[in-house]
């Protein structure tokens, strides 16, 4: 009778010690999962304990990504943005989801901040230039066509009322959130992971990134910026940024373009002129507190060019950037904001 409590105590100590040992090993476990979304691929790396189930995380992530896609994809006929573009009558309020509203409000800020260099109503221009279809035999639109379409471009034609509903002034004004939707997706997934108790992770969708906390070795996450050449592989890194509780988004003209008569036409369009940009900028990376803002600003800086772009970023709090220009001789030159650090 007197030995039984001793055996119980011994077993309890062994079990508790075993659980501590297993949990201790699990804390340093770094795991990765991926999938497809928004016409591209997402990659997520998490540092978690032994009880965390990757399947549960992936299910929650893909549920949120599906919701965002059904809200903001112009390629899905019954998505929220497609219904706005097709059904919203001029002057009549259109109810939108919270996801859609957040993106629309950030779009308003970007449009005003950049003097129209970022514009969420460029969809008619994108279609005119055929950059949405990647036509194997592209052509340059006539000046008259561009001027006609420009009448339908301008985020000032989009209004958000006090209840969070959207209206448009003209039926030809079409929304396109492609330049900030992936960034929003990254932020939304970061929120999903944090709500599930994961605080050390990195989320990447199509090159847009948010890093939270630290790697399993306790060091900041390191993000590579691709060499801005059309023939460069995704593994050819030109610069590296250390990231912790911050986002980085990159925009470039070296993947999607066409050449006619020796002239290069980039998919990055200036919403104010209707023409592809010719600033010499081949790549822009922006570091900010959230990925949606960084994503949109990187696109705007492509349009603004290095001098105006750096001037704007240096006036913003907690935002940094590197703008890469390719000169006619093929040499690259980096323009960095005051606090930008590169390895």
Secondary structure, DSSP 8 states (H G I E B T S, - for coil): -TTHHHHHHHHHHHHHHHHHHHHHHHHTEEEEEEEEETTEEEEEEEEE-TT--HHHHHHHHHHHHHHHHHHH-TTSTTSHHHHHHHH--TTS-B---HHHHHHHHHHHHHHHHTTTSS-TTTHHHHHHTTTTTT-TT-----HHHHHHHHTT--GGGEEE-TTS-EEESSTT-----HHHHHHHHHHHHHHHHHHTT--SEEEEETTEEEEES--TTSS-EEEEEE-S-TT--TT-EEEEEEESSEEEEEEESSSSEEEETTEEEES-B-TTTSSB--SSEEEEEEEESSHHHHHHHHHHHHHH-HHHHHHHHTTSTT-EEEEEEE-TTS-EEEEE-TT----
